[in-house]
Each structure stands twice: as C-alpha cells, then as structure tokens.
Amino acid sequence: MDDTNLPPSLAHRPVRSADLALASLVGREFVEALDAGLRRARAADRR
C-alpha cells in the first residue's frame, strides 16, 4: 500500500498500516483535517 494520502505532518512519525488504511479509505483531506484537529486539541491541553 502506498503512503501518498498521508499528510506531511504525519511523515515525522513511524507510519502504521492503520494510518495507511485510514488515509486510503477516507482520503487525504479528511486525514489532514483530523490531524490538524488533534494538534489543536493537544495545544489547548498544554495551556
């Protein structure tokens, strides 16, 4: 399975097959939005 649907923000960590499966099923835009939301939530938790 290729990893072309993974956003660059996920490239820094080890890619799990679940990430690849999710990206291929729902599309790159959704995965990017999900990742951005998770980053915002983590940043809010740090405050």
PDB file with SEQRES, HELIX, SHEET and CRYST1 records, atoms N, CA, C and O in Angstrom:
SEQRES   1 A   47  MET ASP ASP THR ASN LEU PRO PRO SER LEU ALA HIS ARG          
SEQRES   2 A   47  PRO VAL ARG SER ALA ASP LEU ALA LEU ALA SER LEU VAL          
SEQRES   3 A   47  GLY ARG GLU PHE VAL GLU ALA LEU ASP ALA GLY LEU ARG          
SEQRES   4 A   47  ARG ALA ARG ALA ALA ASP ARG ARG                              
HELIX    1 AA1 PRO A    8  LEU A   10  5                                   3    
HELIX    2 AA2 SER A   17  VAL A   26  1                                  10    
HELIX    3 AA3 ARG A   28  ARG A   46  1                                  19    
CRYST1    1.000    1.000    1.000  90.00  90.00  90.00 P 1           1          
ATOM      1  N   MET A   1       0.853  -1.184   0.000  1.00  0.00           N  
ATOM      2  CA  MET A   1       0.000   0.000   0.000  1.00  0.00           C  
ATOM      3  C   MET A   1       0.891   1.237   0.000  1.00  0.00           C  
ATOM      4  O   MET A   1       1.873   1.290   0.741  1.00  0.00           O  
ATOM      5  N   ASP A   2       0.561   2.234  -0.825  1.00  0.00           N  
ATOM      6  CA  ASP A   2       1.418   3.419  -0.836  1.00  0.00           C  
ATOM      7  C   ASP A   2       0.952   4.423   0.207  1.00  0.00           C  
ATOM      8  O   ASP A   2      -0.160   4.325   0.726  1.00  0.00           O  
ATOM      9  N   ASP A   3       1.814   5.390   0.507  1.00  0.00           N  
ATOM     10  CA  ASP A   3       1.501   6.355   1.560  1.00  0.00           C  
ATOM     11  C   ASP A   3       1.229   7.745   1.005  1.00  0.00           C  
ATOM     12  O   ASP A   3       1.423   8.734   1.712  1.00  0.00           O  
ATOM     13  N   THR A   4       0.787   7.842  -0.233  1.00  0.00           N  
ATOM     14  CA  THR A   4       0.598   9.151  -0.856  1.00  0.00           C  
ATOM     15  C   THR A   4      -0.536   9.942  -0.231  1.00  0.00           C  
ATOM     16  O   THR A   4      -0.585  11.160  -0.404  1.00  0.00           O  
ATOM     17  N   ASN A   5      -1.443   9.307   0.483  1.00  0.00           N  
ATOM     18  CA  ASN A   5      -2.553  10.030   1.096  1.00  0.00           C  
ATOM     19  C   ASN A   5      -2.216  10.601   2.466  1.00  0.00           C  
ATOM     20  O   ASN A   5      -3.007  11.353   3.034  1.00  0.00           O  
ATOM     21  N   LEU A   6      -1.059  10.256   2.998  1.00  0.00           N  
ATOM     22  CA  LEU A   6      -0.703  10.772   4.314  1.00  0.00           C  
ATOM     23  C   LEU A   6      -0.210  12.208   4.207  1.00  0.00           C  
ATOM     24  O   LEU A   6       0.615  12.520   3.348  1.00  0.00           O  
ATOM     25  N   PRO A   7      -0.713  13.085   5.076  1.00  0.00           N  
ATOM     26  CA  PRO A   7      -0.243  14.468   5.057  1.00  0.00           C  
ATOM     27  C   PRO A   7       1.198  14.563   5.553  1.00  0.00           C  
ATOM     28  O   PRO A   7       1.661  13.701   6.300  1.00  0.00           O  
ATOM     29  N   PRO A   8       1.899  15.606   5.138  1.00  0.00           N  
ATOM     30  CA  PRO A   8       3.296  15.778   5.564  1.00  0.00           C  
ATOM     31  C   PRO A   8       3.450  15.817   7.081  1.00  0.00           C  
ATOM     32  O   PRO A   8       4.485  15.405   7.605  1.00  0.00           O  
ATOM     33  N   SER A   9       2.440  16.304   7.790  1.00  0.00           N  
ATOM     34  CA  SER A   9       2.552  16.388   9.246  1.00  0.00           C  
ATOM     35  C   SER A   9       2.646  15.019   9.903  1.00  0.00           C  
ATOM     36  O   SER A   9       3.094  14.907  11.045  1.00  0.00           O  
ATOM     37  N   LEU A  10       2.228  13.981   9.195  1.00  0.00           N  
ATOM     38  CA  LEU A  10       2.334  12.632   9.746  1.00  0.00           C  
ATOM     39  C   LEU A  10       3.637  11.951   9.347  1.00  0.00           C  
ATOM     40  O   LEU A  10       3.948  10.868   9.843  1.00  0.00           O  
ATOM     41  N   ALA A  11       4.392  12.570   8.465  1.00  0.00           N  
ATOM     42  CA  ALA A  11       5.594  11.930   7.932  1.00  0.00           C  
ATOM     43  C   ALA A  11       6.707  11.818   8.971  1.00  0.00           C  
ATOM     44  O   ALA A  11       7.608  10.993   8.817  1.00  0.00           O  
ATOM     45  N   HIS A  12       6.661  12.637  10.032  1.00  0.00           N  
ATOM     46  CA  HIS A  12       7.739  12.634  11.022  1.00  0.00           C  
ATOM     47  C   HIS A  12       7.681  11.429  11.949  1.00  0.00           C  
ATOM     48  O   HIS A  12       8.667  11.121  12.619  1.00  0.00           O  
ATOM     49  N   ARG A  13       6.554  10.746  12.000  1.00  0.00           N  
ATOM     50  CA  ARG A  13       6.438   9.613  12.921  1.00  0.00           C  
ATOM     51  C   ARG A  13       6.341   8.310  12.141  1.00  0.00           C  
ATOM     52  O   ARG A  13       6.016   8.317  10.953  1.00  0.00           O  
ATOM     53  N   PRO A  14       6.618   7.209  12.794  1.00  0.00           N  
ATOM     54  CA  PRO A  14       6.501   5.925  12.093  1.00  0.00           C  
ATOM     55  C   PRO A  14       5.079   5.732  11.577  1.00  0.00           C  
ATOM     56  O   PRO A  14       4.106   6.008  12.280  1.00  0.00           O  
ATOM     57  N   VAL A  15       4.977   5.265  10.368  1.00  0.00           N  
ATOM     58  CA  VAL A  15       3.665   5.077   9.749  1.00  0.00           C  
ATOM     59  C   VAL A  15       3.177   3.666  10.048  1.00  0.00           C  
ATOM     60  O   VAL A  15       3.858   2.680   9.766  1.00  0.00           O  
ATOM     61  N   ARG A  16       2.006   3.595  10.614  1.00  0.00           N  
ATOM     62  CA  ARG A  16       1.404   2.294  10.893  1.00  0.00           C  
ATOM     63  C   ARG A  16       0.497   1.917   9.732  1.00  0.00           C  
ATOM     64  O   ARG A  16       0.015   2.786   9.006  1.00  0.00           O  
ATOM     65  N   SER A  17       0.272   0.652   9.563  1.00  0.00           N  
ATOM     66  CA  SER A  17      -0.613   0.215   8.484  1.00  0.00           C  
ATOM     67  C   SER A  17      -2.019   0.761   8.682  1.00  0.00           C  
ATOM     68  O   SER A  17      -2.742   0.971   7.709  1.00  0.00           O  
ATOM     69  N   ALA A  18      -2.415   0.993   9.931  1.00  0.00           N  
ATOM     70  CA  ALA A  18      -3.738   1.576  10.186  1.00  0.00           C  
ATOM     71  C   ALA A  18      -3.824   2.992   9.624  1.00  0.00           C  
ATOM     72  O   ALA A  18      -4.866   3.390   9.104  1.00  0.00           O  
ATOM     73  N   ASP A  19      -2.729   3.758   9.724  1.00  0.00           N  
ATOM     74  CA  ASP A  19      -2.706   5.103   9.140  1.00  0.00           C  
ATOM     75  C   ASP A  19      -2.904   5.027   7.638  1.00  0.00           C  
ATOM     76  O   ASP A  19      -3.673   5.799   7.065  1.00  0.00           O  
ATOM     77  N   LEU A  20      -2.212   4.101   7.008  1.00  0.00           N  
ATOM     78  CA  LEU A  20      -2.317   3.961   5.560  1.00  0.00           C  
ATOM     79  C   LEU A  20      -3.714   3.521   5.152  1.00  0.00           C  
ATOM     80  O   LEU A  20      -4.260   4.010   4.163  1.00  0.00           O  
ATOM     81  N   ALA A  21      -4.282   2.611   5.901  1.00  0.00           N  
ATOM     82  CA  ALA A  21      -5.632   2.139   5.588  1.00  0.00           C  
ATOM     83  C   ALA A  21      -6.641   3.266   5.743  1.00  0.00           C  
ATOM     84  O   ALA A  21      -7.521   3.436   4.899  1.00  0.00           O  
ATOM     85  N   LEU A  22      -6.516   4.034   6.816  1.00  0.00           N  
ATOM     86  CA  LEU A  22      -7.425   5.160   7.030  1.00  0.00           C  
ATOM     87  C   LEU A  22      -7.302   6.174   5.908  1.00  0.00           C  
ATOM     88  O   LEU A  22      -8.306   6.634   5.365  1.00  0.00           O  
ATOM     89  N   ALA A  23      -6.074   6.523   5.562  1.00  0.00           N  
ATOM     90  CA  ALA A  23      -5.853   7.509   4.510  1.00  0.00           C  
ATOM     91  C   ALA A  23      -6.423   7.042   3.178  1.00  0.00           C  
ATOM     92  O   ALA A  23      -7.000   7.838   2.437  1.00  0.00           O  
ATOM     93  N   SER A  24      -6.267   5.779   2.871  1.00  0.00           N  
ATOM     94  CA  SER A  24      -6.762   5.289   1.588  1.00  0.00           C  
ATOM     95  C   SER A  24      -8.279   5.193   1.571  1.00  0.00           C  
ATOM     96  O   SER A  24      -8.891   5.328   0.512  1.00  0.00           O  
ATOM     97  N   LEU A  25      -8.895   4.963   2.721  1.00  0.00           N  
ATOM     98  CA  LEU A  25     -10.354   4.845   2.771  1.00  0.00           C  
ATOM     99  C   LEU A  25     -11.053   6.196   2.740  1.00  0.00           C  
ATOM    100  O   LEU A  25     -12.031   6.371   2.012  1.00  0.00           O  
ATOM    101  N   VAL A  26     -10.570   7.143   3.512  1.00  0.00           N  
ATOM    102  CA  VAL A  26     -11.310   8.397   3.672  1.00  0.00           C  
ATOM    103  C   VAL A  26     -10.724   9.550   2.876  1.00  0.00           C  
ATOM    104  O   VAL A  26     -11.391  10.570   2.705  1.00  0.00           O  
ATOM    105  N   GLY A  27      -9.531   9.423   2.398  1.00  0.00           N  
ATOM    106  CA  GLY A  27      -8.939  10.478   1.592  1.00  0.00           C  
ATOM    107  C   GLY A  27      -8.021  11.388   2.376  1.00  0.00           C  
ATOM    108  O   GLY A  27      -8.144  11.548   3.591  1.00  0.00           O  
ATOM    109  N   ARG A  28      -7.111  11.970   1.649  1.00  0.00           N  
ATOM    110  CA  ARG A  28      -6.077  12.812   2.234  1.00  0.00           C  
ATOM    111  C   ARG A  28      -6.645  14.027   2.966  1.00  0.00           C  
ATOM    112  O   ARG A  28      -6.169  14.368   4.049  1.00  0.00           O  
ATOM    113  N   GLU A  29      -7.654  14.684   2.393  1.00  0.00           N  
ATOM    114  CA  GLU A  29      -8.192  15.901   3.009  1.00  0.00           C  
ATOM    115  C   GLU A  29      -8.750  15.618   4.401  1.00  0.00           C  
ATOM    116  O   GLU A  29      -8.535  16.395   5.331  1.00  0.00           O  
ATOM    117  N   PHE A  30      -9.462  14.509   4.538  1.00  0.00           N  
ATOM    118  CA  PHE A  30     -10.026  14.165   5.838  1.00  0.00           C  
ATOM    119  C   PHE A  30      -8.924  13.875   6.845  1.00  0.00           C  
ATOM    120  O   PHE A  30      -8.990  14.325   7.989  1.00  0.00           O  
ATOM    121  N   VAL A  31      -7.926  13.135   6.431  1.00  0.00           N  
ATOM    122  CA  VAL A  31      -6.828  12.791   7.336  1.00  0.00           C  
ATOM    123  C   VAL A  31      -6.079  14.055   7.758  1.00  0.00           C  
ATOM    124  O   VAL A  31      -5.695  14.183   8.921  1.00  0.00           O  
ATOM    125  N   GLU A  32      -5.868  14.990   6.828  1.00  0.00           N  
ATOM    126  CA  GLU A  32      -5.208  16.251   7.179  1.00  0.00           C  
ATOM    127  C   GLU A  32      -6.046  17.037   8.183  1.00  0.00           C  
ATOM    128  O   GLU A  32      -5.506  17.583   9.145  1.00  0.00           O  
ATOM    129  N   ALA A  33      -7.361  17.098   7.968  1.00  0.00           N  
ATOM    130  CA  ALA A  33      -8.233  17.822   8.893  1.00  0.00           C  
ATOM    131  C   ALA A  33      -8.235  17.165  10.273  1.00  0.00           C  
ATOM    132  O   ALA A  33      -8.203  17.854  11.294  1.00  0.00           O  
ATOM    133  N   LEU A  34      -8.272  15.852  10.299  1.00  0.00           N  
ATOM    134  CA  LEU A  34      -8.234  15.122  11.562  1.00  0.00           C  
ATOM    135  C   LEU A  34      -6.927  15.387  12.297  1.00  0.00           C  
ATOM    136  O   LEU A  34      -6.932  15.634  13.503  1.00  0.00           O  
ATOM    137  N   ASP A  35      -5.820  15.339  11.587  1.00  0.00           N  
ATOM    138  CA  ASP A  35      -4.512  15.586  12.193  1.00  0.00           C  
ATOM    139  C   ASP A  35      -4.426  17.012  12.729  1.00  0.00           C  
ATOM    140  O   ASP A  35      -3.910  17.232  13.824  1.00  0.00           O  
ATOM    141  N   ALA A  36      -4.928  17.984  11.962  1.00  0.00           N  
ATOM    142  CA  ALA A  36      -4.909  19.382  12.405  1.00  0.00           C  
ATOM    143  C   ALA A  36      -5.756  19.553  13.666  1.00  0.00           C  
ATOM    144  O   ALA A  36      -5.360  20.267  14.587  1.00  0.00           O  
ATOM    145  N   GLY A  37      -6.900  18.912  13.709  1.00  0.00           N  
ATOM    146  CA  GLY A  37      -7.753  18.989  14.891  1.00  0.00           C  
ATOM    147  C   GLY A  37      -7.086  18.390  16.115  1.00  0.00           C  
ATOM    148  O   GLY A  37      -7.189  18.933  17.215  1.00  0.00           O  
ATOM    149  N   LEU A  38      -6.404  17.275  15.924  1.00  0.00           N  
ATOM    150  CA  LEU A  38      -5.695  16.655  17.045  1.00  0.00           C  
ATOM    151  C   LEU A  38      -4.565  17.548  17.542  1.00  0.00           C  
ATOM    152  O   LEU A  38      -4.333  17.646  18.747  1.00  0.00           O  
ATOM    153  N   ARG A  39      -3.862  18.198  16.619  1.00  0.00           N  
ATOM    154  CA  ARG A  39      -2.781  19.103  17.033  1.00  0.00           C  
ATOM    155  C   ARG A  39      -3.339  20.295  17.809  1.00  0.00           C  
ATOM    156  O   ARG A  39      -2.750  20.715  18.805  1.00  0.00           O  
ATOM    157  N   ARG A  40      -4.478  20.844  17.358  1.00  0.00           N  
ATOM    158  CA  ARG A  40      -5.101  21.964  18.080  1.00  0.00           C  
ATOM    159  C   ARG A  40      -5.538  21.528  19.476  1.00  0.00           C  
ATOM    160  O   ARG A  40      -5.361  22.269  20.443  1.00  0.00           O  
ATOM    161  N   ALA A  41      -6.103  20.341  19.580  1.00  0.00           N  
ATOM    162  CA  ALA A  41      -6.551  19.841  20.883  1.00  0.00           C  
ATOM    163  C   ALA A  41      -5.366  19.650  21.829  1.00  0.00           C  
ATOM    164  O   ALA A  41      -5.453  19.987  23.009  1.00  0.00           O  
ATOM    165  N   ARG A  42      -4.269  19.113  21.316  1.00  0.00           N  
ATOM    166  CA  ARG A  42      -3.077  18.938  22.159  1.00  0.00           C  
ATOM    167  C   ARG A  42      -2.531  20.290  22.609  1.00  0.00           C  
ATOM    168  O   ARG A  42      -2.119  20.445  23.759  1.00  0.00           O  
ATOM    169  N   ALA A  43      -2.528  21.263  21.706  1.00  0.00           N  
ATOM    170  CA  ALA A  43      -2.036  22.598  22.058  1.00  0.00           C  
ATOM    171  C   ALA A  43      -2.928  23.230  23.126  1.00  0.00           C  
ATOM    172  O   ALA A  43      -2.428  23.881  24.044  1.00  0.00           O  
ATOM    173  N   ALA A  44      -4.234  23.045  23.014  1.00  0.00           N  
ATOM    174  CA  ALA A  44      -5.160  23.590  24.007  1.00  0.00           C  
ATOM    175  C   ALA A  44      -4.962  22.915  25.362  1.00  0.00           C  
ATOM    176  O   ALA A  44      -5.085  23.565  26.400  1.00  0.00           O  
ATOM    177  N   ASP A  45      -4.659  21.629  25.361  1.00  0.00           N  
ATOM    178  CA  ASP A  45      -4.419  20.910  26.611  1.00  0.00           C  
ATOM    179  C   ASP A  45      -3.172  21.415  27.322  1.00  0.00           C  
ATOM    180  O   ASP A  45      -3.097  21.376  28.550  1.00  0.00           O  
ATOM    181  N   ARG A  46      -2.200  21.885  26.561  1.00  0.00           N  
ATOM    182  CA  ARG A  46      -0.944  22.369  27.153  1.00  0.00           C  
ATOM    183  C   ARG A  46      -1.122  23.724  27.829  1.00  0.00           C  
ATOM    184  O   ARG A  46      -0.329  24.103  28.691  1.00  0.00           O  
ATOM    185  N   ARG A  47      -2.163  24.452  27.437  1.00  0.00           N  
ATOM    186  CA  ARG A  47      -2.372  25.789  28.024  1.00  0.00           C  
ATOM    187  C   ARG A  47      -2.956  25.729  29.400  1.00  0.00           C  
ATOM    188  O   ARG A  47      -3.188  26.768  30.018  1.00  0.00           O  
TER     189      ARG A  47                                                      
END                                                                             
